[in-house]
């Protein structure tokens, strides 16, 4: 009797600890990330703010408080994109690529209702001390480039 009770209890614990079959392939929703958890966290924080329409805060979160004058042109281009296409509805991560141990490229698409806009973020970590954003780019004219590496 005790052996049967023990076996039943073990079986219940095993079933309770294993994920349900329907949940095994489940991915967190786009944009879900702990704040500032590495390069993906920084890029997704930027994109979350873009989706909310908080452009200044988005660029500050990505580039810091003093990003420089060259950013004004980029902000104007992105603002013009918002005026033309409306506010984005979300974003998707489409690629993560390493070049050795110290370079990382992340590609996301910002989803406007009328078209996607691709953002590439390039990070560098030569000493293992932490990833630093080196540069980023965006382009929304040629959708085919989203599929190119």
Phi and psi in radians as a Rosetta constraint file:
Dihedral C 1 N 2 CA 2 C 2 CIRCULARHARMONIC -1.116 0.35
Dihedral N 2 CA 2 C 2 N 3 CIRCULARHARMONIC -0.656 0.35
Dihedral C 2 N 3 CA 3 C 3 CIRCULARHARMONIC -1.133 0.35
Dihedral N 3 CA 3 C 3 N 4 CIRCULARHARMONIC -0.719 0.35
Dihedral C 3 N 4 CA 4 C 4 CIRCULARHARMONIC -1.157 0.35
Dihedral N 4 CA 4 C 4 N 5 CIRCULARHARMONIC -0.714 0.35
Dihedral C 4 N 5 CA 5 C 5 CIRCULARHARMONIC -1.134 0.35
Dihedral N 5 CA 5 C 5 N 6 CIRCULARHARMONIC -0.745 0.35
Dihedral C 5 N 6 CA 6 C 6 CIRCULARHARMONIC -1.090 0.35
Dihedral N 6 CA 6 C 6 N 7 CIRCULARHARMONIC -0.776 0.35
Dihedral C 6 N 7 CA 7 C 7 CIRCULARHARMONIC -1.105 0.35
Dihedral N 7 CA 7 C 7 N 8 CIRCULARHARMONIC -0.712 0.35
Dihedral C 7 N 8 CA 8 C 8 CIRCULARHARMONIC -1.121 0.35
Dihedral N 8 CA 8 C 8 N 9 CIRCULARHARMONIC -0.749 0.35
Dihedral C 8 N 9 CA 9 C 9 CIRCULARHARMONIC -1.112 0.35
Dihedral N 9 CA 9 C 9 N 10 CIRCULARHARMONIC -0.739 0.35
Dihedral C 9 N 10 CA 10 C 10 CIRCULARHARMONIC -1.086 0.35
Dihedral N 10 CA 10 C 10 N 11 CIRCULARHARMONIC -0.735 0.35
Dihedral C 10 N 11 CA 11 C 11 CIRCULARHARMONIC -1.100 0.35
Dihedral N 11 CA 11 C 11 N 12 CIRCULARHARMONIC -0.736 0.35
Dihedral C 11 N 12 CA 12 C 12 CIRCULARHARMONIC -1.096 0.35
Dihedral N 12 CA 12 C 12 N 13 CIRCULARHARMONIC -0.755 0.35
Dihedral C 12 N 13 CA 13 C 13 CIRCULARHARMONIC -1.130 0.35
Dihedral N 13 CA 13 C 13 N 14 CIRCULARHARMONIC -0.703 0.35
Dihedral C 13 N 14 CA 14 C 14 CIRCULARHARMONIC -1.128 0.35
Dihedral N 14 CA 14 C 14 N 15 CIRCULARHARMONIC -0.781 0.35
Dihedral C 14 N 15 CA 15 C 15 CIRCULARHARMONIC -1.161 0.35
Dihedral N 15 CA 15 C 15 N 16 CIRCULARHARMONIC -0.633 0.35
Dihedral C 15 N 16 CA 16 C 16 CIRCULARHARMONIC -1.224 0.35
Dihedral N 16 CA 16 C 16 N 17 CIRCULARHARMONIC -0.555 0.35
Dihedral C 16 N 17 CA 17 C 17 CIRCULARHARMONIC -1.431 0.35
Dihedral N 17 CA 17 C 17 N 18 CIRCULARHARMONIC -0.401 0.35
Dihedral C 17 N 18 CA 18 C 18 CIRCULARHARMONIC -1.551 0.35
Dihedral N 18 CA 18 C 18 N 19 CIRCULARHARMONIC 2.485 0.35
Dihedral C 18 N 19 CA 19 C 19 CIRCULARHARMONIC -1.198 0.35
Dihedral N 19 CA 19 C 19 N 20 CIRCULARHARMONIC 2.637 0.35
Dihedral C 19 N 20 CA 20 C 20 CIRCULARHARMONIC -1.138 0.35
Dihedral N 20 CA 20 C 20 N 21 CIRCULARHARMONIC 2.555 0.35
Dihedral C 20 N 21 CA 21 C 21 CIRCULARHARMONIC -0.961 0.35
Dihedral N 21 CA 21 C 21 N 22 CIRCULARHARMONIC -0.625 0.35
Dihedral C 21 N 22 CA 22 C 22 CIRCULARHARMONIC -1.207 0.35
Dihedral N 22 CA 22 C 22 N 23 CIRCULARHARMONIC -0.446 0.35
Dihedral C 22 N 23 CA 23 C 23 CIRCULARHARMONIC -1.605 0.35
Dihedral N 23 CA 23 C 23 N 24 CIRCULARHARMONIC -0.163 0.35
Dihedral C 23 N 24 CA 24 C 24 CIRCULARHARMONIC -1.123 0.35
Dihedral N 24 CA 24 C 24 N 25 CIRCULARHARMONIC -0.645 0.35
Dihedral C 24 N 25 CA 25 C 25 CIRCULARHARMONIC -1.645 0.35
Dihedral N 25 CA 25 C 25 N 26 CIRCULARHARMONIC 0.118 0.35
Dihedral C 25 N 26 CA 26 C 26 CIRCULARHARMONIC -1.259 0.35
Dihedral N 26 CA 26 C 26 N 27 CIRCULARHARMONIC 2.330 0.35
Dihedral C 26 N 27 CA 27 C 27 CIRCULARHARMONIC -1.932 0.35
Dihedral N 27 CA 27 C 27 N 28 CIRCULARHARMONIC 2.615 0.35
Dihedral C 27 N 28 CA 28 C 28 CIRCULARHARMONIC -1.137 0.35
Dihedral N 28 CA 28 C 28 N 29 CIRCULARHARMONIC 2.701 0.35
Dihedral C 28 N 29 CA 29 C 29 CIRCULARHARMONIC -1.102 0.35
Dihedral N 29 CA 29 C 29 N 30 CIRCULARHARMONIC 2.680 0.35
Dihedral C 29 N 30 CA 30 C 30 CIRCULARHARMONIC -0.977 0.35
Dihedral N 30 CA 30 C 30 N 31 CIRCULARHARMONIC 2.336 0.35
Dihedral C 30 N 31 CA 31 C 31 CIRCULARHARMONIC 1.642 0.35
Dihedral N 31 CA 31 C 31 N 32 CIRCULARHARMONIC -0.162 0.35
Dihedral C 31 N 32 CA 32 C 32 CIRCULARHARMONIC -1.423 0.35
Dihedral N 32 CA 32 C 32 N 33 CIRCULARHARMONIC 2.132 0.35
Dihedral C 32 N 33 CA 33 C 33 CIRCULARHARMONIC -2.951 0.35
Dihedral N 33 CA 33 C 33 N 34 CIRCULARHARMONIC 2.501 0.35
Dihedral C 33 N 34 CA 34 C 34 CIRCULARHARMONIC -1.154 0.35
Dihedral N 34 CA 34 C 34 N 35 CIRCULARHARMONIC 2.426 0.35
Dihedral C 34 N 35 CA 35 C 35 CIRCULARHARMONIC -0.995 0.35
Dihedral N 35 CA 35 C 35 N 36 CIRCULARHARMONIC 2.333 0.35
Dihedral C 35 N 36 CA 36 C 36 CIRCULARHARMONIC 0.973 0.35
Dihedral N 36 CA 36 C 36 N 37 CIRCULARHARMONIC 0.664 0.35
Dihedral C 36 N 37 CA 37 C 37 CIRCULARHARMONIC -1.650 0.35
Dihedral N 37 CA 37 C 37 N 38 CIRCULARHARMONIC 1.296 0.35
Dihedral C 37 N 38 CA 38 C 38 CIRCULARHARMONIC 1.413 0.35
Dihedral N 38 CA 38 C 38 N 39 CIRCULARHARMONIC -2.969 0.35
Dihedral C 38 N 39 CA 39 C 39 CIRCULARHARMONIC -1.010 0.35
Dihedral N 39 CA 39 C 39 N 40 CIRCULARHARMONIC -0.774 0.35
Dihedral C 39 N 40 CA 40 C 40 CIRCULARHARMONIC -1.106 0.35
Dihedral N 40 CA 40 C 40 N 41 CIRCULARHARMONIC -0.684 0.35
Dihedral C 40 N 41 CA 41 C 41 CIRCULARHARMONIC -1.095 0.35
Dihedral N 41 CA 41 C 41 N 42 CIRCULARHARMONIC -0.722 0.35
Dihedral C 41 N 42 CA 42 C 42 CIRCULARHARMONIC -1.169 0.35
Dihedral N 42 CA 42 C 42 N 43 CIRCULARHARMONIC -0.786 0.35
Dihedral C 42 N 43 CA 43 C 43 CIRCULARHARMONIC -1.110 0.35
Dihedral N 43 CA 43 C 43 N 44 CIRCULARHARMONIC -0.720 0.35
Dihedral C 43 N 44 CA 44 C 44 CIRCULARHARMONIC -1.285 0.35
Dihedral N 44 CA 44 C 44 N 45 CIRCULARHARMONIC -0.508 0.35
Dihedral C 44 N 45 CA 45 C 45 CIRCULARHARMONIC -1.128 0.35
Dihedral N 45 CA 45 C 45 N 46 CIRCULARHARMONIC -0.753 0.35
Dihedral C 45 N 46 CA 46 C 46 CIRCULARHARMONIC -1.012 0.35
Dihedral N 46 CA 46 C 46 N 47 CIRCULARHARMONIC -0.839 0.35
Dihedral C 46 N 47 CA 47 C 47 CIRCULARHARMONIC -1.218 0.35
Dihedral N 47 CA 47 C 47 N 48 CIRCULARHARMONIC -0.615 0.35
Dihedral C 47 N 48 CA 48 C 48 CIRCULARHARMONIC -1.021 0.35
Dihedral N 48 CA 48 C 48 N 49 CIRCULARHARMONIC -0.777 0.35
Dihedral C 48 N 49 CA 49 C 49 CIRCULARHARMONIC -1.183 0.35
Dihedral N 49 CA 49 C 49 N 50 CIRCULARHARMONIC -0.603 0.35
Dihedral C 49 N 50 CA 50 C 50 CIRCULARHARMONIC -1.108 0.35
Dihedral N 50 CA 50 C 50 N 51 CIRCULARHARMONIC -0.739 0.35
Dihedral C 50 N 51 CA 51 C 51 CIRCULARHARMONIC -1.109 0.35
Dihedral N 51 CA 51 C 51 N 52 CIRCULARHARMONIC -0.613 0.35
Dihedral C 51 N 52 CA 52 C 52 CIRCULARHARMONIC -1.329 0.35
Dihedral N 52 CA 52 C 52 N 53 CIRCULARHARMONIC -0.167 0.35
Dihedral C 52 N 53 CA 53 C 53 CIRCULARHARMONIC 1.479 0.35
Dihedral N 53 CA 53 C 53 N 54 CIRCULARHARMONIC 0.241 0.35
Dihedral C 53 N 54 CA 54 C 54 CIRCULARHARMONIC -1.690 0.35
Dihedral N 54 CA 54 C 54 N 55 CIRCULARHARMONIC 1.292 0.35
Dihedral C 54 N 55 CA 55 C 55 CIRCULARHARMONIC -1.114 0.35
Dihedral N 55 CA 55 C 55 N 56 CIRCULARHARMONIC -0.829 0.35
Dihedral C 55 N 56 CA 56 C 56 CIRCULARHARMONIC -1.046 0.35
Dihedral N 56 CA 56 C 56 N 57 CIRCULARHARMONIC -0.790 0.35
Dihedral C 56 N 57 CA 57 C 57 CIRCULARHARMONIC -1.124 0.35
Dihedral N 57 CA 57 C 57 N 58 CIRCULARHARMONIC -0.632 0.35
Dihedral C 57 N 58 CA 58 C 58 CIRCULARHARMONIC -1.076 0.35
Dihedral N 58 CA 58 C 58 N 59 CIRCULARHARMONIC -0.854 0.35
Dihedral C 58 N 59 CA 59 C 59 CIRCULARHARMONIC -1.187 0.35
Dihedral N 59 CA 59 C 59 N 60 CIRCULARHARMONIC -0.609 0.35
Dihedral C 59 N 60 CA 60 C 60 CIRCULARHARMONIC -1.141 0.35
Dihedral N 60 CA 60 C 60 N 61 CIRCULARHARMONIC -0.685 0.35
Dihedral C 60 N 61 CA 61 C 61 CIRCULARHARMONIC -1.167 0.35
Dihedral N 61 CA 61 C 61 N 62 CIRCULARHARMONIC -0.537 0.35
Dihedral C 61 N 62 CA 62 C 62 CIRCULARHARMONIC -1.482 0.35
Dihedral N 62 CA 62 C 62 N 63 CIRCULARHARMONIC -0.723 0.35
Dihedral C 62 N 63 CA 63 C 63 CIRCULARHARMONIC -1.950 0.35
Dihedral N 63 CA 63 C 63 N 64 CIRCULARHARMONIC -0.090 0.35
Dihedral C 63 N 64 CA 64 C 64 CIRCULARHARMONIC 1.619 0.35
Dihedral N 64 CA 64 C 64 N 65 CIRCULARHARMONIC -3.059 0.35
Dihedral C 64 N 65 CA 65 C 65 CIRCULARHARMONIC -1.356 0.35
Dihedral N 65 CA 65 C 65 N 66 CIRCULARHARMONIC -0.484 0.35
Dihedral C 65 N 66 CA 66 C 66 CIRCULARHARMONIC -2.106 0.35
Dihedral N 66 CA 66 C 66 N 67 CIRCULARHARMONIC 1.234 0.35
Dihedral C 66 N 67 CA 67 C 67 CIRCULARHARMONIC -1.294 0.35
Dihedral N 67 CA 67 C 67 N 68 CIRCULARHARMONIC -0.254 0.35
Dihedral C 67 N 68 CA 68 C 68 CIRCULARHARMONIC 1.816 0.35
Dihedral N 68 CA 68 C 68 N 69 CIRCULARHARMONIC 2.895 0.35
Dihedral C 68 N 69 CA 69 C 69 CIRCULARHARMONIC -1.296 0.35
Dihedral N 69 CA 69 C 69 N 70 CIRCULARHARMONIC -0.486 0.35
Dihedral C 69 N 70 CA 70 C 70 CIRCULARHARMONIC -1.121 0.35
Dihedral N 70 CA 70 C 70 N 71 CIRCULARHARMONIC -0.311 0.35
Dihedral C 70 N 71 CA 71 C 71 CIRCULARHARMONIC -1.270 0.35
Dihedral N 71 CA 71 C 71 N 72 CIRCULARHARMONIC -0.425 0.35
Dihedral C 71 N 72 CA 72 C 72 CIRCULARHARMONIC -1.027 0.35
Dihedral N 72 CA 72 C 72 N 73 CIRCULARHARMONIC -0.713 0.35
Dihedral C 72 N 73 CA 73 C 73 CIRCULARHARMONIC -1.120 0.35
Dihedral N 73 CA 73 C 73 N 74 CIRCULARHARMONIC -0.769 0.35
Dihedral C 73 N 74 CA 74 C 74 CIRCULARHARMONIC -1.102 0.35
Dihedral N 74 CA 74 C 74 N 75 CIRCULARHARMONIC -0.765 0.35
Dihedral C 74 N 75 CA 75 C 75 CIRCULARHARMONIC -1.077 0.35
Dihedral N 75 CA 75 C 75 N 76 CIRCULARHARMONIC -0.695 0.35
Dihedral C 75 N 76 CA 76 C 76 CIRCULARHARMONIC -1.106 0.35
Dihedral N 76 CA 76 C 76 N 77 CIRCULARHARMONIC -0.742 0.35
Dihedral C 76 N 77 CA 77 C 77 CIRCULARHARMONIC -1.088 0.35
Dihedral N 77 CA 77 C 77 N 78 CIRCULARHARMONIC -0.742 0.35
Dihedral C 77 N 78 CA 78 C 78 CIRCULARHARMONIC -1.183 0.35
Dihedral N 78 CA 78 C 78 N 79 CIRCULARHARMONIC -0.704 0.35
Dihedral C 78 N 79 CA 79 C 79 CIRCULARHARMONIC -1.068 0.35
Dihedral N 79 CA 79 C 79 N 80 CIRCULARHARMONIC -0.710 0.35
Dihedral C 79 N 80 CA 80 C 80 CIRCULARHARMONIC -1.108 0.35
Dihedral N 80 CA 80 C 80 N 81 CIRCULARHARMONIC -0.656 0.35
Dihedral C 80 N 81 CA 81 C 81 CIRCULARHARMONIC -1.089 0.35
Dihedral N 81 CA 81 C 81 N 82 CIRCULARHARMONIC -0.706 0.35
Dihedral C 81 N 82 CA 82 C 82 CIRCULARHARMONIC -1.117 0.35
Dihedral N 82 CA 82 C 82 N 83 CIRCULARHARMONIC -0.759 0.35
Dihedral C 82 N 83 CA 83 C 83 CIRCULARHARMONIC -1.100 0.35
Dihedral N 83 CA 83 C 83 N 84 CIRCULARHARMONIC -0.651 0.35
Dihedral C 83 N 84 CA 84 C 84 CIRCULARHARMONIC -1.366 0.35
Dihedral N 84 CA 84 C 84 N 85 CIRCULARHARMONIC -0.701 0.35
Dihedral C 84 N 85 CA 85 C 85 CIRCULARHARMONIC -1.914 0.35
Dihedral N 85 CA 85 C 85 N 86 CIRCULARHARMONIC -0.102 0.35
Dihedral C 85 N 86 CA 86 C 86 CIRCULARHARMONIC 1.461 0.35
Dihedral N 86 CA 86 C 86 N 87 CIRCULARHARMONIC -3.101 0.35
Dihedral C 86 N 87 CA 87 C 87 CIRCULARHARMONIC -1.325 0.35
Dihedral N 87 CA 87 C 87 N 88 CIRCULARHARMONIC 2.471 0.35
Dihedral C 87 N 88 CA 88 C 88 CIRCULARHARMONIC -1.168 0.35
Dihedral N 88 CA 88 C 88 N 89 CIRCULARHARMONIC 2.725 0.35
Dihedral C 88 N 89 CA 89 C 89 CIRCULARHARMONIC -1.739 0.35
Dihedral N 89 CA 89 C 89 N 90 CIRCULARHARMONIC -0.137 0.35
Dihedral C 89 N 90 CA 90 C 90 CIRCULARHARMONIC 2.841 0.35
Dihedral N 90 CA 90 C 90 N 91 CIRCULARHARMONIC -2.882 0.35
Dihedral C 90 N 91 CA 91 C 91 CIRCULARHARMONIC -2.701 0.35
Dihedral N 91 CA 91 C 91 N 92 CIRCULARHARMONIC 2.826 0.35
Dihedral C 91 N 92 CA 92 C 92 CIRCULARHARMONIC -2.367 0.35
Dihedral N 92 CA 92 C 92 N 93 CIRCULARHARMONIC 2.454 0.35
Dihedral C 92 N 93 CA 93 C 93 CIRCULARHARMONIC -1.472 0.35
Dihedral N 93 CA 93 C 93 N 94 CIRCULARHARMONIC 2.189 0.35
Dihedral C 93 N 94 CA 94 C 94 CIRCULARHARMONIC -1.982 0.35
Dihedral N 94 CA 94 C 94 N 95 CIRCULARHARMONIC -0.254 0.35
Dihedral C 94 N 95 CA 95 C 95 CIRCULARHARMONIC -2.825 0.35
Dihedral N 95 CA 95 C 95 N 96 CIRCULARHARMONIC 2.509 0.35
Dihedral C 95 N 96 CA 96 C 96 CIRCULARHARMONIC -2.362 0.35
Dihedral N 96 CA 96 C 96 N 97 CIRCULARHARMONIC 2.160 0.35
Dihedral C 96 N 97 CA 97 C 97 CIRCULARHARMONIC -2.374 0.35
Dihedral N 97 CA 97 C 97 N 98 CIRCULARHARMONIC 2.281 0.35
Dihedral C 97 N 98 CA 98 C 98 CIRCULARHARMONIC -1.788 0.35
Dihedral N 98 CA 98 C 98 N 99 CIRCULARHARMONIC 2.557 0.35
Dihedral C 98 N 99 CA 99 C 99 CIRCULARHARMONIC -2.131 0.35
Dihedral N 99 CA 99 C 99 N 100 CIRCULARHARMONIC 1.671 0.35
Dihedral C 99 N 100 CA 100 C 100 CIRCULARHARMONIC 1.284 0.35
Dihedral N 100 CA 100 C 100 N 101 CIRCULARHARMONIC -2.683 0.35
Dihedral C 100 N 101 CA 101 C 101 CIRCULARHARMONIC -1.693 0.35
Dihedral N 101 CA 101 C 101 N 102 CIRCULARHARMONIC -0.222 0.35
Dihedral C 101 N 102 CA 102 C 102 CIRCULARHARMONIC -1.989 0.35
Dihedral N 102 CA 102 C 102 N 103 CIRCULARHARMONIC -0.002 0.35
Dihedral C 102 N 103 CA 103 C 103 CIRCULARHARMONIC -2.158 0.35
Dihedral N 103 CA 103 C 103 N 104 CIRCULARHARMONIC 2.437 0.35
Dihedral C 103 N 104 CA 104 C 104 CIRCULARHARMONIC -2.443 0.35
Dihedral N 104 CA 104 C 104 N 105 CIRCULARHARMONIC 2.340 0.35
Dihedral C 104 N 105 CA 105 C 105 CIRCULARHARMONIC -2.070 0.35
Dihedral N 105 CA 105 C 105 N 106 CIRCULARHARMONIC 2.254 0.35
Dihedral C 105 N 106 CA 106 C 106 CIRCULARHARMONIC -2.041 0.35
Dihedral N 106 CA 106 C 106 N 107 CIRCULARHARMONIC 2.324 0.35
Dihedral C 106 N 107 CA 107 C 107 CIRCULARHARMONIC -2.095 0.35
Dihedral N 107 CA 107 C 107 N 108 CIRCULARHARMONIC 2.252 0.35
Dihedral C 107 N 108 CA 108 C 108 CIRCULARHARMONIC -2.223 0.35
Dihedral N 108 CA 108 C 108 N 109 CIRCULARHARMONIC 2.704 0.35
Dihedral C 108 N 109 CA 109 C 109 CIRCULARHARMONIC -2.033 0.35
Dihedral N 109 CA 109 C 109 N 110 CIRCULARHARMONIC 2.269 0.35
Dihedral C 109 N 110 CA 110 C 110 CIRCULARHARMONIC -1.561 0.35
Dihedral N 110 CA 110 C 110 N 111 CIRCULARHARMONIC 2.158 0.35
Dihedral C 110 N 111 CA 111 C 111 CIRCULARHARMONIC -1.673 0.35
Dihedral N 111 CA 111 C 111 N 112 CIRCULARHARMONIC 1.757 0.35
Dihedral C 111 N 112 CA 112 C 112 CIRCULARHARMONIC -1.535 0.35
Dihedral N 112 CA 112 C 112 N 113 CIRCULARHARMONIC 2.787 0.35
Dihedral C 112 N 113 CA 113 C 113 CIRCULARHARMONIC -1.094 0.35
Dihedral N 113 CA 113 C 113 N 114 CIRCULARHARMONIC -0.577 0.35
Dihedral C 113 N 114 CA 114 C 114 CIRCULARHARMONIC -1.651 0.35
Dihedral N 114 CA 114 C 114 N 115 CIRCULARHARMONIC -0.394 0.35
Dihedral C 114 N 115 CA 115 C 115 CIRCULARHARMONIC -2.933 0.35
Dihedral N 115 CA 115 C 115 N 116 CIRCULARHARMONIC 2.742 0.35
Dihedral C 115 N 116 CA 116 C 116 CIRCULARHARMONIC -1.537 0.35
Dihedral N 116 CA 116 C 116 N 117 CIRCULARHARMONIC 2.648 0.35
Dihedral C 116 N 117 CA 117 C 117 CIRCULARHARMONIC -2.189 0.35
Dihedral N 117 CA 117 C 117 N 118 CIRCULARHARMONIC 2.222 0.35
Dihedral C 117 N 118 CA 118 C 118 CIRCULARHARMONIC -1.569 0.35
Dihedral N 118 CA 118 C 118 N 119 CIRCULARHARMONIC 2.343 0.35
Dihedral C 118 N 119 CA 119 C 119 CIRCULARHARMONIC -2.113 0.35
Dihedral N 119 CA 119 C 119 N 120 CIRCULARHARMONIC 2.250 0.35
Dihedral C 119 N 120 CA 120 C 120 CIRCULARHARMONIC -1.963 0.35
Dihedral N 120 CA 120 C 120 N 121 CIRCULARHARMONIC 2.277 0.35
Dihedral C 120 N 121 CA 121 C 121 CIRCULARHARMONIC -2.043 0.35
Dihedral N 121 CA 121 C 121 N 122 CIRCULARHARMONIC 2.278 0.35
Dihedral C 121 N 122 CA 122 C 122 CIRCULARHARMONIC -2.027 0.35
Dihedral N 122 CA 122 C 122 N 123 CIRCULARHARMONIC 2.157 0.35
Dihedral C 122 N 123 CA 123 C 123 CIRCULARHARMONIC -2.056 0.35
Dihedral N 123 CA 123 C 123 N 124 CIRCULARHARMONIC 2.622 0.35
Dihedral C 123 N 124 CA 124 C 124 CIRCULARHARMONIC -2.297 0.35
Dihedral N 124 CA 124 C 124 N 125 CIRCULARHARMONIC 2.368 0.35
Dihedral C 124 N 125 CA 125 C 125 CIRCULARHARMONIC -2.529 0.35
Dihedral N 125 CA 125 C 125 N 126 CIRCULARHARMONIC 1.372 0.35
Dihedral C 125 N 126 CA 126 C 126 CIRCULARHARMONIC -1.303 0.35
Dihedral N 126 CA 126 C 126 N 127 CIRCULARHARMONIC -0.463 0.35
Dihedral C 126 N 127 CA 127 C 127 CIRCULARHARMONIC -1.967 0.35
Dihedral N 127 CA 127 C 127 N 128 CIRCULARHARMONIC 0.015 0.35
Dihedral C 127 N 128 CA 128 C 128 CIRCULARHARMONIC 1.350 0.35
Dihedral N 128 CA 128 C 128 N 129 CIRCULARHARMONIC 0.215 0.35
Dihedral C 128 N 129 CA 129 C 129 CIRCULARHARMONIC -1.548 0.35
Dihedral N 129 CA 129 C 129 N 130 CIRCULARHARMONIC -0.113 0.35
Dihedral C 129 N 130 CA 130 C 130 CIRCULARHARMONIC 2.389 0.35
Dihedral N 130 CA 130 C 130 N 131 CIRCULARHARMONIC 2.600 0.35
Dihedral C 130 N 131 CA 131 C 131 CIRCULARHARMONIC -1.401 0.35
Dihedral N 131 CA 131 C 131 N 132 CIRCULARHARMONIC 2.389 0.35
Dihedral C 131 N 132 CA 132 C 132 CIRCULARHARMONIC -2.146 0.35
Dihedral N 132 CA 132 C 132 N 133 CIRCULARHARMONIC 2.358 0.35
Dihedral C 132 N 133 CA 133 C 133 CIRCULARHARMONIC -1.168 0.35
Dihedral N 133 CA 133 C 133 N 134 CIRCULARHARMONIC 2.161 0.35
Dihedral C 133 N 134 CA 134 C 134 CIRCULARHARMONIC -1.627 0.35
Dihedral N 134 CA 134 C 134 N 135 CIRCULARHARMONIC -0.789 0.35
Dihedral C 134 N 135 CA 135 C 135 CIRCULARHARMONIC -2.852 0.35
Dihedral N 135 CA 135 C 135 N 136 CIRCULARHARMONIC 2.895 0.35
Dihedral C 135 N 136 CA 136 C 136 CIRCULARHARMONIC -2.599 0.35
Dihedral N 136 CA 136 C 136 N 137 CIRCULARHARMONIC 2.782 0.35
Dihedral C 136 N 137 CA 137 C 137 CIRCULARHARMONIC -2.524 0.35
Dihedral N 137 CA 137 C 137 N 138 CIRCULARHARMONIC 2.852 0.35
Dihedral C 137 N 138 CA 138 C 138 CIRCULARHARMONIC -2.487 0.35
Dihedral N 138 CA 138 C 138 N 139 CIRCULARHARMONIC 2.727 0.35
Dihedral C 138 N 139 CA 139 C 139 CIRCULARHARMONIC -2.774 0.35
Dihedral N 139 CA 139 C 139 N 140 CIRCULARHARMONIC 2.439 0.35
Dihedral C 139 N 140 CA 140 C 140 CIRCULARHARMONIC -2.276 0.35
Dihedral N 140 CA 140 C 140 N 141 CIRCULARHARMONIC 0.107 0.35
Dihedral C 140 N 141 CA 141 C 141 CIRCULARHARMONIC -1.489 0.35
Dihedral N 141 CA 141 C 141 N 142 CIRCULARHARMONIC -0.664 0.35
Dihedral C 141 N 142 CA 142 C 142 CIRCULARHARMONIC -2.044 0.35
Dihedral N 142 CA 142 C 142 N 143 CIRCULARHARMONIC 1.766 0.35
Dihedral C 142 N 143 CA 143 C 143 CIRCULARHARMONIC -1.068 0.35
Dihedral N 143 CA 143 C 143 N 144 CIRCULARHARMONIC -0.517 0.35
Dihedral C 143 N 144 CA 144 C 144 CIRCULARHARMONIC -1.079 0.35
Dihedral N 144 CA 144 C 144 N 145 CIRCULARHARMONIC -0.484 0.35
Dihedral C 144 N 145 CA 145 C 145 CIRCULARHARMONIC -1.171 0.35
Dihedral N 145 CA 145 C 145 N 146 CIRCULARHARMONIC -0.371 0.35
Dihedral C 145 N 146 CA 146 C 146 CIRCULARHARMONIC -1.064 0.35
Dihedral N 146 CA 146 C 146 N 147 CIRCULARHARMONIC -0.534 0.35
Dihedral C 146 N 147 CA 147 C 147 CIRCULARHARMONIC -1.555 0.35
Dihedral N 147 CA 147 C 147 N 148 CIRCULARHARMONIC -0.122 0.35
Dihedral C 147 N 148 CA 148 C 148 CIRCULARHARMONIC -1.591 0.35
Dihedral N 148 CA 148 C 148 N 149 CIRCULARHARMONIC 2.575 0.35
